[in-house]
């Protein structure tokens, strides 16, 4: 696990959610998913999450 870039991914997830019109609690959830998914591989951006991975599935 490499946490390099996790904070940047968190910030990007939050901003993307807000720009998409999501409210603050949902934006924080997006941010947490984006930040945590970015730690899947060494190298910071090697495991950068896609928008589909960050967006929760509706079932």
PDB file with SEQRES, HELIX, SHEET and CRYST1 records, atoms N, CA, C and O in Angstrom:
SEQRES   1 A   59  UNK UNK UNK UNK UNK UNK UNK UNK UNK UNK UNK UNK UNK          
SEQRES   2 A   59  UNK UNK UNK UNK UNK UNK UNK UNK UNK UNK UNK UNK UNK          
SEQRES   3 A   59  UNK UNK UNK UNK UNK UNK UNK UNK UNK UNK UNK UNK UNK          
SEQRES   4 A   59  UNK UNK UNK UNK UNK UNK UNK UNK UNK UNK UNK UNK UNK          
SEQRES   5 A   59  UNK UNK UNK UNK UNK UNK UNK                                  
HELIX    1 AA1 UNK A    6  UNK A   19  1                                  14    
HELIX    2 AA2 UNK A   24  UNK A   37  1                                  14    
HELIX    3 AA3 UNK A   45  UNK A   47  5                                   3    
HELIX    4 AA4 UNK A   51  UNK A   54  1                                   4    
CRYST1    1.000    1.000    1.000  90.00  90.00  90.00 P 1           1          
ATOM      1  N   UNK A   1       0.845  -1.168   0.000  1.00  0.00           N  
ATOM      2  CA  UNK A   1       0.000   0.000   0.000  1.00  0.00           C  
ATOM      3  C   UNK A   1       0.892   1.233   0.000  1.00  0.00           C  
ATOM      4  O   UNK A   1       1.876   1.307   0.736  1.00  0.00           O  
ATOM      5  N   UNK A   2       0.535   2.188  -0.828  1.00  0.00           N  
ATOM      6  CA  UNK A   2       1.280   3.437  -0.941  1.00  0.00           C  
ATOM      7  C   UNK A   2       0.283   4.585  -0.822  1.00  0.00           C  
ATOM      8  O   UNK A   2      -0.603   4.738  -1.663  1.00  0.00           O  
ATOM      9  N   UNK A   3       0.433   5.382   0.217  1.00  0.00           N  
ATOM     10  CA  UNK A   3      -0.514   6.474   0.436  1.00  0.00           C  
ATOM     11  C   UNK A   3      -0.156   7.753  -0.316  1.00  0.00           C  
ATOM     12  O   UNK A   3      -0.834   8.770  -0.168  1.00  0.00           O  
ATOM     13  N   UNK A   4       0.904   7.709  -1.124  1.00  0.00           N  
ATOM     14  CA  UNK A   4       1.279   8.879  -1.912  1.00  0.00           C  
ATOM     15  C   UNK A   4       0.126   9.260  -2.837  1.00  0.00           C  
ATOM     16  O   UNK A   4      -0.323   8.441  -3.640  1.00  0.00           O  
ATOM     17  N   UNK A   5      -0.338  10.461  -2.732  1.00  0.00           N  
ATOM     18  CA  UNK A   5      -1.412  10.941  -3.592  1.00  0.00           C  
ATOM     19  C   UNK A   5      -2.808  10.699  -3.050  1.00  0.00           C  
ATOM     20  O   UNK A   5      -3.785  11.131  -3.662  1.00  0.00           O  
ATOM     21  N   UNK A   6      -2.928  10.013  -1.906  1.00  0.00           N  
ATOM     22  CA  UNK A   6      -4.261   9.732  -1.356  1.00  0.00           C  
ATOM     23  C   UNK A   6      -4.992  11.023  -0.998  1.00  0.00           C  
ATOM     24  O   UNK A   6      -6.193  11.141  -1.241  1.00  0.00           O  
ATOM     25  N   UNK A   7      -4.292  11.971  -0.435  1.00  0.00           N  
ATOM     26  CA  UNK A   7      -4.919  13.251  -0.094  1.00  0.00           C  
ATOM     27  C   UNK A   7      -5.353  14.020  -1.328  1.00  0.00           C  
ATOM     28  O   UNK A   7      -6.428  14.619  -1.351  1.00  0.00           O  
ATOM     29  N   UNK A   8      -4.515  14.000  -2.350  1.00  0.00           N  
ATOM     30  CA  UNK A   8      -4.890  14.663  -3.608  1.00  0.00           C  
ATOM     31  C   UNK A   8      -6.108  13.990  -4.224  1.00  0.00           C  
ATOM     32  O   UNK A   8      -6.991  14.665  -4.754  1.00  0.00           O  
ATOM     33  N   UNK A   9      -6.160  12.659  -4.156  1.00  0.00           N  
ATOM     34  CA  UNK A   9      -7.309  11.928  -4.691  1.00  0.00           C  
ATOM     35  C   UNK A   9      -8.561  12.235  -3.881  1.00  0.00           C  
ATOM     36  O   UNK A   9      -9.649  12.363  -4.441  1.00  0.00           O  
ATOM     37  N   UNK A  10      -8.412  12.355  -2.567  1.00  0.00           N  
ATOM     38  CA  UNK A  10      -9.530  12.742  -1.707  1.00  0.00           C  
ATOM     39  C   UNK A  10     -10.076  14.093  -2.157  1.00  0.00           C  
ATOM     40  O   UNK A  10     -11.279  14.250  -2.361  1.00  0.00           O  
ATOM     41  N   UNK A  11      -9.185  15.063  -2.309  1.00  0.00           N  
ATOM     42  CA  UNK A  11      -9.597  16.408  -2.728  1.00  0.00           C  
ATOM     43  C   UNK A  11     -10.274  16.386  -4.093  1.00  0.00           C  
ATOM     44  O   UNK A  11     -11.294  17.045  -4.296  1.00  0.00           O  
ATOM     45  N   UNK A  12      -9.708  15.629  -5.026  1.00  0.00           N  
ATOM     46  CA  UNK A  12     -10.279  15.546  -6.372  1.00  0.00           C  
ATOM     47  C   UNK A  12     -11.668  14.915  -6.335  1.00  0.00           C  
ATOM     48  O   UNK A  12     -12.574  15.367  -7.034  1.00  0.00           O  
ATOM     49  N   UNK A  13     -11.838  13.877  -5.525  1.00  0.00           N  
ATOM     50  CA  UNK A  13     -13.141  13.241  -5.396  1.00  0.00           C  
ATOM     51  C   UNK A  13     -14.179  14.198  -4.838  1.00  0.00           C  
ATOM     52  O   UNK A  13     -15.316  14.242  -5.308  1.00  0.00           O  
ATOM     53  N   UNK A  14     -13.778  14.962  -3.833  1.00  0.00           N  
ATOM     54  CA  UNK A  14     -14.687  15.938  -3.234  1.00  0.00           C  
ATOM     55  C   UNK A  14     -15.088  16.997  -4.264  1.00  0.00           C  
ATOM     56  O   UNK A  14     -16.272  17.294  -4.426  1.00  0.00           O  
ATOM     57  N   UNK A  15     -14.111  17.555  -4.948  1.00  0.00           N  
ATOM     58  CA  UNK A  15     -14.407  18.596  -5.936  1.00  0.00           C  
ATOM     59  C   UNK A  15     -15.248  18.064  -7.084  1.00  0.00           C  
ATOM     60  O   UNK A  15     -16.167  18.744  -7.542  1.00  0.00           O  
ATOM     61  N   UNK A  16     -14.948  16.857  -7.555  1.00  0.00           N  
ATOM     62  CA  UNK A  16     -15.734  16.276  -8.649  1.00  0.00           C  
ATOM     63  C   UNK A  16     -17.188  16.094  -8.231  1.00  0.00           C  
ATOM     64  O   UNK A  16     -18.104  16.373  -9.004  1.00  0.00           O  
ATOM     65  N   UNK A  17     -17.390  15.628  -7.011  1.00  0.00           N  
ATOM     66  CA  UNK A  17     -18.753  15.428  -6.527  1.00  0.00           C  
ATOM     67  C   UNK A  17     -19.499  16.752  -6.400  1.00  0.00           C  
ATOM     68  O   UNK A  17     -20.659  16.849  -6.800  1.00  0.00           O  
ATOM     69  N   UNK A  18     -18.854  17.756  -5.854  1.00  0.00           N  
ATOM     70  CA  UNK A  18     -19.506  19.056  -5.704  1.00  0.00           C  
ATOM     71  C   UNK A  18     -19.827  19.666  -7.065  1.00  0.00           C  
ATOM     72  O   UNK A  18     -20.899  20.238  -7.256  1.00  0.00           O  
ATOM     73  N   UNK A  19     -18.895  19.541  -8.012  1.00  0.00           N  
ATOM     74  CA  UNK A  19     -19.136  20.067  -9.355  1.00  0.00           C  
ATOM     75  C   UNK A  19     -20.265  19.315 -10.057  1.00  0.00           C  
ATOM     76  O   UNK A  19     -20.923  19.858 -10.944  1.00  0.00           O  
ATOM     77  N   UNK A  20     -20.483  18.068  -9.656  1.00  0.00           N  
ATOM     78  CA  UNK A  20     -21.572  17.269 -10.213  1.00  0.00           C  
ATOM     79  C   UNK A  20     -22.893  17.543  -9.498  1.00  0.00           C  
ATOM     80  O   UNK A  20     -23.910  16.924  -9.811  1.00  0.00           O  
ATOM     81  N   UNK A  21     -22.879  18.476  -8.530  1.00  0.00           N  
ATOM     82  CA  UNK A  21     -24.103  18.858  -7.848  1.00  0.00           C  
ATOM     83  C   UNK A  21     -24.437  18.041  -6.614  1.00  0.00           C  
ATOM     84  O   UNK A  21     -25.546  18.152  -6.091  1.00  0.00           O  
ATOM     85  N   UNK A  22     -23.501  17.213  -6.129  1.00  0.00           N  
ATOM     86  CA  UNK A  22     -23.747  16.397  -4.938  1.00  0.00           C  
ATOM     87  C   UNK A  22     -23.688  17.275  -3.693  1.00  0.00           C  
ATOM     88  O   UNK A  22     -22.977  18.280  -3.667  1.00  0.00           O  
ATOM     89  N   UNK A  23     -24.446  16.885  -2.652  1.00  0.00           N  
ATOM     90  CA  UNK A  23     -24.400  17.639  -1.398  1.00  0.00           C  
ATOM     91  C   UNK A  23     -23.121  17.286  -0.624  1.00  0.00           C  
ATOM     92  O   UNK A  23     -22.391  16.369  -0.999  1.00  0.00           O  
ATOM     93  N   UNK A  24     -22.867  18.021   0.448  1.00  0.00           N  
ATOM     94  CA  UNK A  24     -21.618  17.865   1.192  1.00  0.00           C  
ATOM     95  C   UNK A  24     -21.414  16.431   1.721  1.00  0.00           C  
ATOM     96  O   UNK A  24     -20.334  15.873   1.523  1.00  0.00           O  
ATOM     97  N   UNK A  25     -22.406  15.815   2.385  1.00  0.00           N  
ATOM     98  CA  UNK A  25     -22.172  14.444   2.880  1.00  0.00           C  
ATOM     99  C   UNK A  25     -21.829  13.445   1.767  1.00  0.00           C  
ATOM    100  O   UNK A  25     -20.962  12.589   1.943  1.00  0.00           O  
ATOM    101  N   UNK A  26     -22.507  13.557   0.634  1.00  0.00           N  
ATOM    102  CA  UNK A  26     -22.204  12.646  -0.474  1.00  0.00           C  
ATOM    103  C   UNK A  26     -20.835  12.960  -1.068  1.00  0.00           C  
ATOM    104  O   UNK A  26     -20.111  12.047  -1.465  1.00  0.00           O  
ATOM    105  N   UNK A  27     -20.475  14.232  -1.133  1.00  0.00           N  
ATOM    106  CA  UNK A  27     -19.153  14.614  -1.646  1.00  0.00           C  
ATOM    107  C   UNK A  27     -18.045  14.059  -0.754  1.00  0.00           C  
ATOM    108  O   UNK A  27     -17.008  13.617  -1.251  1.00  0.00           O  
ATOM    109  N   UNK A  28     -18.260  14.081   0.548  1.00  0.00           N  
ATOM    110  CA  UNK A  28     -17.262  13.513   1.468  1.00  0.00           C  
ATOM    111  C   UNK A  28     -17.152  12.006   1.249  1.00  0.00           C  
ATOM    112  O   UNK A  28     -16.052  11.454   1.298  1.00  0.00           O  
ATOM    113  N   UNK A  29     -18.273  11.338   1.009  1.00  0.00           N  
ATOM    114  CA  UNK A  29     -18.240   9.900   0.735  1.00  0.00           C  
ATOM    115  C   UNK A  29     -17.469   9.612  -0.557  1.00  0.00           C  
ATOM    116  O   UNK A  29     -16.670   8.677  -0.606  1.00  0.00           O  
ATOM    117  N   UNK A  30     -17.705  10.411  -1.599  1.00  0.00           N  
ATOM    118  CA  UNK A  30     -16.953  10.254  -2.841  1.00  0.00           C  
ATOM    119  C   UNK A  30     -15.466  10.453  -2.572  1.00  0.00           C  
ATOM    120  O   UNK A  30     -14.627   9.690  -3.051  1.00  0.00           O  
ATOM    121  N   UNK A  31     -15.153  11.486  -1.800  1.00  0.00           N  
ATOM    122  CA  UNK A  31     -13.760  11.800  -1.499  1.00  0.00           C  
ATOM    123  C   UNK A  31     -13.089  10.644  -0.764  1.00  0.00           C  
ATOM    124  O   UNK A  31     -11.958  10.274  -1.079  1.00  0.00           O  
ATOM    125  N   UNK A  32     -13.782  10.082   0.205  1.00  0.00           N  
ATOM    126  CA  UNK A  32     -13.209   8.962   0.960  1.00  0.00           C  
ATOM    127  C   UNK A  32     -12.961   7.761   0.053  1.00  0.00           C  
ATOM    128  O   UNK A  32     -11.932   7.097   0.171  1.00  0.00           O  
ATOM    129  N   UNK A  33     -13.893   7.479  -0.845  1.00  0.00           N  
ATOM    130  CA  UNK A  33     -13.693   6.359  -1.773  1.00  0.00           C  
ATOM    131  C   UNK A  33     -12.520   6.633  -2.703  1.00  0.00           C  
ATOM    132  O   UNK A  33     -11.687   5.753  -2.920  1.00  0.00           O  
ATOM    133  N   UNK A  34     -12.444   7.832  -3.250  1.00  0.00           N  
ATOM    134  CA  UNK A  34     -11.350   8.159  -4.169  1.00  0.00           C  
ATOM    135  C   UNK A  34     -10.003   8.082  -3.477  1.00  0.00           C  
ATOM    136  O   UNK A  34      -9.050   7.532  -4.030  1.00  0.00           O  
ATOM    137  N   UNK A  35      -9.916   8.626  -2.273  1.00  0.00           N  
ATOM    138  CA  UNK A  35      -8.660   8.585  -1.529  1.00  0.00           C  
ATOM    139  C   UNK A  35      -8.245   7.181  -1.161  1.00  0.00           C  
ATOM    140  O   UNK A  35      -7.073   6.826  -1.290  1.00  0.00           O  
ATOM    141  N   UNK A  36      -9.183   6.380  -0.705  1.00  0.00           N  
ATOM    142  CA  UNK A  36      -8.829   5.022  -0.295  1.00  0.00           C  
ATOM    143  C   UNK A  36      -8.500   4.130  -1.488  1.00  0.00           C  
ATOM    144  O   UNK A  36      -7.582   3.313  -1.409  1.00  0.00           O  
ATOM    145  N   UNK A  37      -9.229   4.271  -2.585  1.00  0.00           N  
ATOM    146  CA  UNK A  37      -8.938   3.458  -3.764  1.00  0.00           C  
ATOM    147  C   UNK A  37      -7.563   3.766  -4.347  1.00  0.00           C  
ATOM    148  O   UNK A  37      -6.953   2.906  -4.982  1.00  0.00           O  
ATOM    149  N   UNK A  38      -7.077   4.972  -4.141  1.00  0.00           N  
ATOM    150  CA  UNK A  38      -5.773   5.339  -4.705  1.00  0.00           C  
ATOM    151  C   UNK A  38      -4.611   4.652  -4.002  1.00  0.00           C  
ATOM    152  O   UNK A  38      -3.475   4.737  -4.466  1.00  0.00           O  
ATOM    153  N   UNK A  39      -4.874   3.979  -2.900  1.00  0.00           N  
ATOM    154  CA  UNK A  39      -3.797   3.302  -2.161  1.00  0.00           C  
ATOM    155  C   UNK A  39      -3.634   1.843  -2.573  1.00  0.00           C  
ATOM    156  O   UNK A  39      -2.883   1.117  -1.921  1.00  0.00           O  
ATOM    157  N   UNK A  40      -4.300   1.390  -3.616  1.00  0.00           N  
ATOM    158  CA  UNK A  40      -4.272  -0.020  -4.018  1.00  0.00           C  
ATOM    159  C   UNK A  40      -2.948  -0.483  -4.585  1.00  0.00           C  
ATOM    160  O   UNK A  40      -2.679  -1.685  -4.594  1.00  0.00           O  
ATOM    161  N   UNK A  41      -2.121   0.412  -5.051  1.00  0.00           N  
ATOM    162  CA  UNK A  41      -0.847   0.024  -5.656  1.00  0.00           C  
ATOM    163  C   UNK A  41       0.213   1.070  -5.332  1.00  0.00           C  
ATOM    164  O   UNK A  41      -0.099   2.225  -5.041  1.00  0.00           O  
ATOM    165  N   UNK A  42       1.449   0.649  -5.386  1.00  0.00           N  
ATOM    166  CA  UNK A  42       2.565   1.562  -5.134  1.00  0.00           C  
ATOM    167  C   UNK A  42       2.672   2.574  -6.274  1.00  0.00           C  
ATOM    168  O   UNK A  42       2.348   2.276  -7.423  1.00  0.00           O  
ATOM    169  N   UNK A  43       3.127   3.757  -5.935  1.00  0.00           N  
ATOM    170  CA  UNK A  43       3.386   4.750  -6.956  1.00  0.00           C  
ATOM    171  C   UNK A  43       2.410   5.900  -7.017  1.00  0.00           C  
ATOM    172  O   UNK A  43       2.504   6.744  -7.909  1.00  0.00           O  
ATOM    173  N   UNK A  44       1.491   5.952  -6.105  1.00  0.00           N  
ATOM    174  CA  UNK A  44       0.575   7.090  -6.072  1.00  0.00           C  
ATOM    175  C   UNK A  44      -0.491   7.050  -7.137  1.00  0.00           C  
ATOM    176  O   UNK A  44      -1.641   6.728  -6.841  1.00  0.00           O  
ATOM    177  N   UNK A  45      -0.144   7.366  -8.371  1.00  0.00           N  
ATOM    178  CA  UNK A  45      -1.151   7.417  -9.432  1.00  0.00           C  
ATOM    179  C   UNK A  45      -1.346   6.075 -10.134  1.00  0.00           C  
ATOM    180  O   UNK A  45      -2.204   5.961 -11.008  1.00  0.00           O  
ATOM    181  N   UNK A  46      -0.566   5.062  -9.768  1.00  0.00           N  
ATOM    182  CA  UNK A  46      -0.698   3.752 -10.411  1.00  0.00           C  
ATOM    183  C   UNK A  46      -2.070   3.143 -10.179  1.00  0.00           C  
ATOM    184  O   UNK A  46      -2.545   2.360 -11.002  1.00  0.00           O  
ATOM    185  N   UNK A  47      -2.709   3.486  -9.081  1.00  0.00           N  
ATOM    186  CA  UNK A  47      -4.017   2.915  -8.756  1.00  0.00           C  
ATOM    187  C   UNK A  47      -5.102   3.979  -8.739  1.00  0.00           C  
ATOM    188  O   UNK A  47      -6.104   3.832  -8.040  1.00  0.00           O  
ATOM    189  N   UNK A  48      -4.914   5.032  -9.490  1.00  0.00           N  
ATOM    190  CA  UNK A  48      -5.905   6.107  -9.508  1.00  0.00           C  
ATOM    191  C   UNK A  48      -7.276   5.555  -9.856  1.00  0.00           C  
ATOM    192  O   UNK A  48      -7.432   4.847 -10.852  1.00  0.00           O  
ATOM    193  N   UNK A  49      -8.264   5.876  -9.041  1.00  0.00           N  
ATOM    194  CA  UNK A  49      -9.620   5.372  -9.248  1.00  0.00           C  
ATOM    195  C   UNK A  49     -10.284   6.054 -10.433  1.00  0.00           C  
ATOM    196  O   UNK A  49     -10.018   7.220 -10.724  1.00  0.00           O  
ATOM    197  N   UNK A  50     -11.140   5.321 -11.105  1.00  0.00           N  
ATOM    198  CA  UNK A  50     -11.950   5.903 -12.173  1.00  0.00           C  
ATOM    199  C   UNK A  50     -13.239   6.443 -11.565  1.00  0.00           C  
ATOM    200  O   UNK A  50     -13.586   6.099 -10.435  1.00  0.00           O  
ATOM    201  N   UNK A  51     -13.932   7.269 -12.293  1.00  0.00           N  
ATOM    202  CA  UNK A  51     -15.185   7.820 -11.801  1.00  0.00           C  
ATOM    203  C   UNK A  51     -16.197   6.703 -11.551  1.00  0.00           C  
ATOM    204  O   UNK A  51     -17.003   6.795 -10.625  1.00  0.00           O  
ATOM    205  N   UNK A  52     -16.160   5.650 -12.365  1.00  0.00           N  
ATOM    206  CA  UNK A  52     -17.079   4.526 -12.170  1.00  0.00           C  
ATOM    207  C   UNK A  52     -16.795   3.786 -10.864  1.00  0.00           C  
ATOM    208  O   UNK A  52     -17.718   3.276 -10.230  1.00  0.00           O  
ATOM    209  N   UNK A  53     -15.531   3.725 -10.460  1.00  0.00           N  
ATOM    210  CA  UNK A  53     -15.189   3.062  -9.204  1.00  0.00           C  
ATOM    211  C   UNK A  53     -15.600   3.904  -8.000  1.00  0.00           C  
ATOM    212  O   UNK A  53     -15.941   3.361  -6.949  1.00  0.00           O  
ATOM    213  N   UNK A  54     -15.571   5.199  -8.147  1.00  0.00           N  
ATOM    214  CA  UNK A  54     -15.888   6.093  -7.039  1.00  0.00           C  
ATOM    215  C   UNK A  54     -17.395   6.284  -6.897  1.00  0.00           C  
ATOM    216  O   UNK A  54     -17.900   6.424  -5.784  1.00  0.00           O  
ATOM    217  N   UNK A  55     -18.112   6.289  -8.013  1.00  0.00           N  
ATOM    218  CA  UNK A  55     -19.559   6.486  -7.984  1.00  0.00           C  
ATOM    219  C   UNK A  55     -20.225   5.233  -7.431  1.00  0.00           C  
ATOM    220  O   UNK A  55     -20.009   4.142  -7.959  1.00  0.00           O  
ATOM    221  N   UNK A  56     -21.028   5.363  -6.385  1.00  0.00           N  
ATOM    222  CA  UNK A  56     -21.675   4.174  -5.835  1.00  0.00           C  
ATOM    223  C   UNK A  56     -22.708   3.603  -6.799  1.00  0.00           C  
ATOM    224  O   UNK A  56     -23.400   4.330  -7.512  1.00  0.00           O  
ATOM    225  N   UNK A  57     -22.785   2.298  -6.792  1.00  0.00           N  
ATOM    226  CA  UNK A  57     -23.782   1.622  -7.631  1.00  0.00           C  
ATOM    227  C   UNK A  57     -25.159   1.767  -7.001  1.00  0.00           C  
ATOM    228  O   UNK A  57     -25.297   1.725  -5.779  1.00  0.00           O  
ATOM    229  N   UNK A  58     -26.149   1.933  -7.818  1.00  0.00           N  
ATOM    230  CA  UNK A  58     -27.533   1.971  -7.350  1.00  0.00           C  
ATOM    231  C   UNK A  58     -28.143   0.622  -7.654  1.00  0.00           C  
ATOM    232  O   UNK A  58     -28.254   0.210  -8.809  1.00  0.00           O  
ATOM    233  N   UNK A  59     -28.536  -0.059  -6.587  1.00  0.00           N  
ATOM    234  CA  UNK A  59     -29.105  -1.412  -6.754  1.00  0.00           C  
ATOM    235  C   UNK A  59     -30.519  -1.430  -6.304  1.00  0.00           C  
ATOM    236  O   UNK A  59     -31.172  -2.472  -6.363  1.00  0.00           O  
TER     237      UNK A  59                                                      
END                                                                             
